[in-house]
């Protein structure tokens, strides 16, 4: 859900059109630079119920017993033949890092300060800098 909700690279990697192409009634001439708008896919209310809400249950089976299959419209690593080849490695690394931290620490915001989950977006989304407390687990 984090990949969808706060897409790291919302505009994706530019691609070049190698030949004249038609999509519906649009003609894309050879040489055109095409930007895949991943943010628009991840925030499309026809694909996601309440897309602005962070809701990890979107990816759980109805009974909560496990993860569903990844939907085709979850595209944080882009799409097509030139999508990021490191998706599997990235998923494993992020999982291992986060579980390692959460096994050893309780992570909390500063006393009396709410965590700001907004992002600064230009080309890449970046979380806002925050002071967090890492309390060792007993």
CNS distance restraints for C-alpha pairs under 8 A (distance, minus, plus):
assign (resid   1 and name CA) (resid   5 and name CA) 5.85 0.50 0.50
assign (resid   1 and name CA) (resid  54 and name CA) 6.85 0.50 0.50
assign (resid   1 and name CA) (resid  55 and name CA) 6.64 0.50 0.50
assign (resid   1 and name CA) (resid  56 and name CA) 5.22 0.50 0.50
assign (resid   1 and name CA) (resid  58 and name CA) 7.55 0.50 0.50
assign (resid   1 and name CA) (resid  59 and name CA) 7.32 0.50 0.50
assign (resid   2 and name CA) (resid   6 and name CA) 5.73 0.50 0.50
assign (resid   2 and name CA) (resid   7 and name CA) 7.41 0.50 0.50
assign (resid   2 and name CA) (resid  54 and name CA) 7.55 0.50 0.50
assign (resid   3 and name CA) (resid   7 and name CA) 5.17 0.50 0.50
assign (resid   3 and name CA) (resid   8 and name CA) 7.09 0.50 0.50
assign (resid   3 and name CA) (resid  76 and name CA) 5.89 0.50 0.50
assign (resid   4 and name CA) (resid  39 and name CA) 7.97 0.50 0.50
assign (resid   4 and name CA) (resid  42 and name CA) 5.42 0.50 0.50
assign (resid   4 and name CA) (resid  43 and name CA) 7.98 0.50 0.50
assign (resid   4 and name CA) (resid  74 and name CA) 6.49 0.50 0.50
assign (resid   4 and name CA) (resid  75 and name CA) 7.70 0.50 0.50
assign (resid   4 and name CA) (resid  76 and name CA) 6.59 0.50 0.50
assign (resid   5 and name CA) (resid  42 and name CA) 6.90 0.50 0.50
assign (resid   5 and name CA) (resid  43 and name CA) 7.63 0.50 0.50
assign (resid   5 and name CA) (resid  51 and name CA) 7.38 0.50 0.50
assign (resid   5 and name CA) (resid  52 and name CA) 7.01 0.50 0.50
assign (resid   5 and name CA) (resid  53 and name CA) 7.55 0.50 0.50
assign (resid   5 and name CA) (resid  54 and name CA) 6.23 0.50 0.50
assign (resid   6 and name CA) (resid 119 and name CA) 7.68 0.50 0.50
assign (resid   6 and name CA) (resid 125 and name CA) 7.09 0.50 0.50
assign (resid   7 and name CA) (resid  38 and name CA) 7.38 0.50 0.50
assign (resid   7 and name CA) (resid  39 and name CA) 6.25 0.50 0.50
assign (resid   7 and name CA) (resid  42 and name CA) 7.65 0.50 0.50
assign (resid   7 and name CA) (resid  76 and name CA) 6.01 0.50 0.50
assign (resid   7 and name CA) (resid 125 and name CA) 6.80 0.50 0.50
assign (resid   8 and name CA) (resid  76 and name CA) 7.30 0.50 0.50
assign (resid   8 and name CA) (resid 124 and name CA) 5.57 0.50 0.50
assign (resid   8 and name CA) (resid 125 and name CA) 4.83 0.50 0.50
assign (resid   8 and name CA) (resid 126 and name CA) 7.19 0.50 0.50
assign (resid   9 and name CA) (resid  38 and name CA) 7.53 0.50 0.50
assign (resid   9 and name CA) (resid  39 and name CA) 7.99 0.50 0.50
assign (resid   9 and name CA) (resid  76 and name CA) 7.33 0.50 0.50
assign (resid   9 and name CA) (resid 123 and name CA) 6.55 0.50 0.50
assign (resid   9 and name CA) (resid 124 and name CA) 4.70 0.50 0.50
assign (resid   9 and name CA) (resid 125 and name CA) 6.26 0.50 0.50
assign (resid  10 and name CA) (resid  37 and name CA) 6.21 0.50 0.50
assign (resid  10 and name CA) (resid  38 and name CA) 5.07 0.50 0.50
assign (resid  10 and name CA) (resid  39 and name CA) 4.54 0.50 0.50
assign (resid  10 and name CA) (resid  40 and name CA) 7.94 0.50 0.50
assign (resid  10 and name CA) (resid  76 and name CA) 8.00 0.50 0.50
assign (resid  10 and name CA) (resid 123 and name CA) 6.99 0.50 0.50
assign (resid  10 and name CA) (resid 124 and name CA) 6.53 0.50 0.50
assign (resid  10 and name CA) (resid 125 and name CA) 7.14 0.50 0.50
assign (resid  11 and name CA) (resid  35 and name CA) 6.19 0.50 0.50
assign (resid  11 and name CA) (resid  36 and name CA) 5.73 0.50 0.50
assign (resid  11 and name CA) (resid  37 and name CA) 4.55 0.50 0.50
assign (resid  11 and name CA) (resid  38 and name CA) 5.66 0.50 0.50
assign (resid  11 and name CA) (resid  39 and name CA) 6.61 0.50 0.50
assign (resid  11 and name CA) (resid 123 and name CA) 6.76 0.50 0.50
assign (resid  12 and name CA) (resid  35 and name CA) 6.35 0.50 0.50
assign (resid  12 and name CA) (resid  36 and name CA) 5.36 0.50 0.50
assign (resid  12 and name CA) (resid  37 and name CA) 6.35 0.50 0.50
assign (resid  12 and name CA) (resid  38 and name CA) 6.22 0.50 0.50
assign (resid  12 and name CA) (resid  78 and name CA) 6.30 0.50 0.50
assign (resid  13 and name CA) (resid  35 and name CA) 6.57 0.50 0.50
assign (resid  13 and name CA) (resid  36 and name CA) 7.08 0.50 0.50
assign (resid  13 and name CA) (resid  78 and name CA) 7.75 0.50 0.50
assign (resid  14 and name CA) (resid  33 and name CA) 6.37 0.50 0.50
assign (resid  14 and name CA) (resid  34 and name CA) 5.68 0.50 0.50
assign (resid  14 and name CA) (resid  35 and name CA) 4.78 0.50 0.50
assign (resid  14 and name CA) (resid  36 and name CA) 7.07 0.50 0.50
assign (resid  15 and name CA) (resid  33 and name CA) 5.62 0.50 0.50
assign (resid  15 and name CA) (resid  34 and name CA) 5.11 0.50 0.50
assign (resid  15 and name CA) (resid  35 and name CA) 6.42 0.50 0.50
assign (resid  16 and name CA) (resid  30 and name CA) 7.91 0.50 0.50
assign (resid  16 and name CA) (resid  31 and name CA) 5.78 0.50 0.50
assign (resid  16 and name CA) (resid  32 and name CA) 5.73 0.50 0.50
assign (resid  16 and name CA) (resid  33 and name CA) 4.63 0.50 0.50
assign (resid  16 and name CA) (resid  34 and name CA) 6.04 0.50 0.50
assign (resid  17 and name CA) (resid  21 and name CA) 7.74 0.50 0.50
assign (resid  17 and name CA) (resid  28 and name CA) 7.48 0.50 0.50
assign (resid  17 and name CA) (resid  29 and name CA) 7.13 0.50 0.50
assign (resid  17 and name CA) (resid  30 and name CA) 5.17 0.50 0.50
assign (resid  17 and name CA) (resid  31 and name CA) 5.09 0.50 0.50
assign (resid  17 and name CA) (resid  32 and name CA) 5.29 0.50 0.50
assign (resid  17 and name CA) (resid  33 and name CA) 6.39 0.50 0.50
assign (resid  17 and name CA) (resid  34 and name CA) 7.02 0.50 0.50
assign (resid  18 and name CA) (resid  30 and name CA) 5.31 0.50 0.50
assign (resid  18 and name CA) (resid  31 and name CA) 6.04 0.50 0.50
assign (resid  19 and name CA) (resid  29 and name CA) 6.70 0.50 0.50
assign (resid  19 and name CA) (resid  30 and name CA) 4.22 0.50 0.50
assign (resid  19 and name CA) (resid  31 and name CA) 7.17 0.50 0.50
assign (resid  20 and name CA) (resid  27 and name CA) 7.13 0.50 0.50
assign (resid  20 and name CA) (resid  28 and name CA) 5.78 0.50 0.50
assign (resid  20 and name CA) (resid  29 and name CA) 4.39 0.50 0.50
assign (resid  20 and name CA) (resid  30 and name CA) 4.49 0.50 0.50
assign (resid  21 and name CA) (resid  27 and name CA) 5.79 0.50 0.50
assign (resid  21 and name CA) (resid  28 and name CA) 5.08 0.50 0.50
assign (resid  21 and name CA) (resid  29 and name CA) 6.34 0.50 0.50
assign (resid  21 and name CA) (resid  30 and name CA) 7.34 0.50 0.50
assign (resid  22 and name CA) (resid  26 and name CA) 5.55 0.50 0.50
assign (resid  22 and name CA) (resid  27 and name CA) 4.48 0.50 0.50
assign (resid  22 and name CA) (resid  28 and name CA) 6.05 0.50 0.50
assign (resid  23 and name CA) (resid  27 and name CA) 6.55 0.50 0.50
assign (resid  23 and name CA) (resid  28 and name CA) 7.80 0.50 0.50
assign (resid  28 and name CA) (resid  32 and name CA) 6.65 0.50 0.50
assign (resid  36 and name CA) (resid  78 and name CA) 7.48 0.50 0.50
assign (resid  37 and name CA) (resid  41 and name CA) 6.83 0.50 0.50
assign (resid  38 and name CA) (resid  42 and name CA) 6.27 0.50 0.50
assign (resid  38 and name CA) (resid  75 and name CA) 6.56 0.50 0.50
assign (resid  38 and name CA) (resid  76 and name CA) 6.74 0.50 0.50
assign (resid  38 and name CA) (resid  78 and name CA) 6.98 0.50 0.50
assign (resid  39 and name CA) (resid  43 and name CA) 6.05 0.50 0.50
assign (resid  40 and name CA) (resid  44 and name CA) 5.84 0.50 0.50
assign (resid  41 and name CA) (resid  47 and name CA) 7.66 0.50 0.50
assign (resid  41 and name CA) (resid  73 and name CA) 6.66 0.50 0.50
assign (resid  41 and name CA) (resid  74 and name CA) 7.75 0.50 0.50
assign (resid  41 and name CA) (resid  75 and name CA) 7.84 0.50 0.50
assign (resid  42 and name CA) (resid  47 and name CA) 7.84 0.50 0.50
assign (resid  42 and name CA) (resid  48 and name CA) 7.44 0.50 0.50
assign (resid  42 and name CA) (resid  51 and name CA) 7.13 0.50 0.50
assign (resid  42 and name CA) (resid  73 and name CA) 7.27 0.50 0.50
assign (resid  42 and name CA) (resid  74 and name CA) 6.68 0.50 0.50
assign (resid  42 and name CA) (resid  75 and name CA) 7.67 0.50 0.50
assign (resid  43 and name CA) (resid  47 and name CA) 7.97 0.50 0.50
assign (resid  43 and name CA) (resid  48 and name CA) 7.04 0.50 0.50
assign (resid  43 and name CA) (resid  51 and name CA) 5.02 0.50 0.50
assign (resid  43 and name CA) (resid  52 and name CA) 6.67 0.50 0.50
assign (resid  44 and name CA) (resid  48 and name CA) 6.14 0.50 0.50
assign (resid  44 and name CA) (resid  51 and name CA) 6.65 0.50 0.50
assign (resid  45 and name CA) (resid  49 and name CA) 5.73 0.50 0.50
assign (resid  45 and name CA) (resid  50 and name CA) 6.35 0.50 0.50
assign (resid  45 and name CA) (resid  51 and name CA) 5.92 0.50 0.50
assign (resid  47 and name CA) (resid  73 and name CA) 7.39 0.50 0.50
assign (resid  56 and name CA) (resid  60 and name CA) 7.32 0.50 0.50
assign (resid  57 and name CA) (resid  61 and name CA) 7.98 0.50 0.50
assign (resid  57 and name CA) (resid  64 and name CA) 7.71 0.50 0.50
assign (resid  59 and name CA) (resid  67 and name CA) 5.59 0.50 0.50
assign (resid  59 and name CA) (resid  68 and name CA) 5.35 0.50 0.50
assign (resid  59 and name CA) (resid  69 and name CA) 7.74 0.50 0.50
assign (resid  59 and name CA) (resid  70 and name CA) 7.61 0.50 0.50
assign (resid  60 and name CA) (resid  64 and name CA) 5.38 0.50 0.50
assign (resid  60 and name CA) (resid  65 and name CA) 7.10 0.50 0.50
assign (resid  60 and name CA) (resid  66 and name CA) 5.53 0.50 0.50
assign (resid  60 and name CA) (resid  67 and name CA) 4.47 0.50 0.50
assign (resid  60 and name CA) (resid  68 and name CA) 5.32 0.50 0.50
assign (resid  61 and name CA) (resid  65 and name CA) 6.09 0.50 0.50
assign (resid  61 and name CA) (resid  66 and name CA) 5.74 0.50 0.50
assign (resid  61 and name CA) (resid  67 and name CA) 5.85 0.50 0.50
assign (resid  61 and name CA) (resid  68 and name CA) 5.39 0.50 0.50
assign (resid  70 and name CA) (resid  74 and name CA) 6.87 0.50 0.50
assign (resid  75 and name CA) (resid  79 and name CA) 6.29 0.50 0.50
assign (resid  77 and name CA) (resid  83 and name CA) 5.96 0.50 0.50
assign (resid  77 and name CA) (resid  84 and name CA) 5.34 0.50 0.50
assign (resid  77 and name CA) (resid  87 and name CA) 6.42 0.50 0.50
assign (resid  78 and name CA) (resid  82 and name CA) 7.88 0.50 0.50
assign (resid  78 and name CA) (resid  83 and name CA) 4.88 0.50 0.50
assign (resid  78 and name CA) (resid  84 and name CA) 6.60 0.50 0.50
assign (resid  79 and name CA) (resid  83 and name CA) 4.89 0.50 0.50
assign (resid  86 and name CA) (resid  90 and name CA) 5.86 0.50 0.50
assign (resid  87 and name CA) (resid  91 and name CA) 6.13 0.50 0.50
assign (resid  88 and name CA) (resid  92 and name CA) 6.32 0.50 0.50
assign (resid  89 and name CA) (resid  93 and name CA) 6.14 0.50 0.50
assign (resid  90 and name CA) (resid  94 and name CA) 6.05 0.50 0.50
assign (resid  91 and name CA) (resid  95 and name CA) 6.08 0.50 0.50
assign (resid  92 and name CA) (resid  96 and name CA) 6.10 0.50 0.50
assign (resid  93 and name CA) (resid  97 and name CA) 6.01 0.50 0.50
assign (resid  94 and name CA) (resid  98 and name CA) 6.02 0.50 0.50
assign (resid  95 and name CA) (resid  99 and name CA) 5.99 0.50 0.50
assign (resid  96 and name CA) (resid 100 and name CA) 5.88 0.50 0.50
assign (resid  97 and name CA) (resid 101 and name CA) 6.26 0.50 0.50
assign (resid  98 and name CA) (resid 102 and name CA) 6.04 0.50 0.50
assign (resid  99 and name CA) (resid 103 and name CA) 5.85 0.50 0.50
assign (resid 100 and name CA) (resid 104 and name CA) 6.51 0.50 0.50
assign (resid 101 and name CA) (resid 105 and name CA) 5.88 0.50 0.50
assign (resid 102 and name CA) (resid 106 and name CA) 6.35 0.50 0.50
assign (resid 102 and name CA) (resid 107 and name CA) 7.41 0.50 0.50
assign (resid 103 and name CA) (resid 137 and name CA) 7.51 0.50 0.50
assign (resid 104 and name CA) (resid 136 and name CA) 5.88 0.50 0.50
assign (resid 104 and name CA) (resid 137 and name CA) 5.45 0.50 0.50
assign (resid 105 and name CA) (resid 134 and name CA) 5.58 0.50 0.50
assign (resid 105 and name CA) (resid 135 and name CA) 5.18 0.50 0.50
assign (resid 105 and name CA) (resid 136 and name CA) 4.48 0.50 0.50
assign (resid 105 and name CA) (resid 137 and name CA) 5.14 0.50 0.50
assign (resid 106 and name CA) (resid 133 and name CA) 7.90 0.50 0.50
assign (resid 106 and name CA) (resid 134 and name CA) 5.76 0.50 0.50
assign (resid 106 and name CA) (resid 135 and name CA) 5.05 0.50 0.50
assign (resid 106 and name CA) (resid 136 and name CA) 6.41 0.50 0.50
assign (resid 106 and name CA) (resid 137 and name CA) 6.39 0.50 0.50
assign (resid 107 and name CA) (resid 132 and name CA) 6.70 0.50 0.50
assign (resid 107 and name CA) (resid 133 and name CA) 5.68 0.50 0.50
assign (resid 107 and name CA) (resid 134 and name CA) 4.80 0.50 0.50
assign (resid 107 and name CA) (resid 135 and name CA) 6.42 0.50 0.50
assign (resid 108 and name CA) (resid 132 and name CA) 5.66 0.50 0.50
assign (resid 108 and name CA) (resid 133 and name CA) 5.10 0.50 0.50
assign (resid 108 and name CA) (resid 134 and name CA) 6.67 0.50 0.50
assign (resid 108 and name CA) (resid 135 and name CA) 7.92 0.50 0.50
assign (resid 109 and name CA) (resid 113 and name CA) 6.28 0.50 0.50
assign (resid 109 and name CA) (resid 114 and name CA) 6.71 0.50 0.50
assign (resid 109 and name CA) (resid 115 and name CA) 6.18 0.50 0.50
assign (resid 109 and name CA) (resid 130 and name CA) 7.94 0.50 0.50
assign (resid 109 and name CA) (resid 131 and name CA) 6.54 0.50 0.50
assign (resid 109 and name CA) (resid 132 and name CA) 4.53 0.50 0.50
assign (resid 109 and name CA) (resid 133 and name CA) 5.86 0.50 0.50
assign (resid 110 and name CA) (resid 114 and name CA) 7.84 0.50 0.50
assign (resid 110 and name CA) (resid 131 and name CA) 6.26 0.50 0.50
assign (resid 110 and name CA) (resid 132 and name CA) 5.72 0.50 0.50
assign (resid 110 and name CA) (resid 133 and name CA) 6.30 0.50 0.50
assign (resid 115 and name CA) (resid 130 and name CA) 7.41 0.50 0.50
assign (resid 116 and name CA) (resid 128 and name CA) 6.98 0.50 0.50
assign (resid 116 and name CA) (resid 130 and name CA) 7.75 0.50 0.50
assign (resid 117 and name CA) (resid 127 and name CA) 6.99 0.50 0.50
assign (resid 117 and name CA) (resid 128 and name CA) 7.40 0.50 0.50
assign (resid 118 and name CA) (resid 127 and name CA) 6.76 0.50 0.50
assign (resid 118 and name CA) (resid 128 and name CA) 6.94 0.50 0.50
assign (resid 119 and name CA) (resid 125 and name CA) 5.95 0.50 0.50
assign (resid 119 and name CA) (resid 126 and name CA) 5.50 0.50 0.50
assign (resid 119 and name CA) (resid 127 and name CA) 4.84 0.50 0.50
assign (resid 119 and name CA) (resid 128 and name CA) 6.01 0.50 0.50
assign (resid 120 and name CA) (resid 125 and name CA) 5.76 0.50 0.50
assign (resid 120 and name CA) (resid 126 and name CA) 5.50 0.50 0.50
assign (resid 120 and name CA) (resid 127 and name CA) 6.63 0.50 0.50
assign (resid 120 and name CA) (resid 128 and name CA) 6.95 0.50 0.50
assign (resid 121 and name CA) (resid 125 and name CA) 4.57 0.50 0.50
assign (resid 121 and name CA) (resid 126 and name CA) 6.63 0.50 0.50
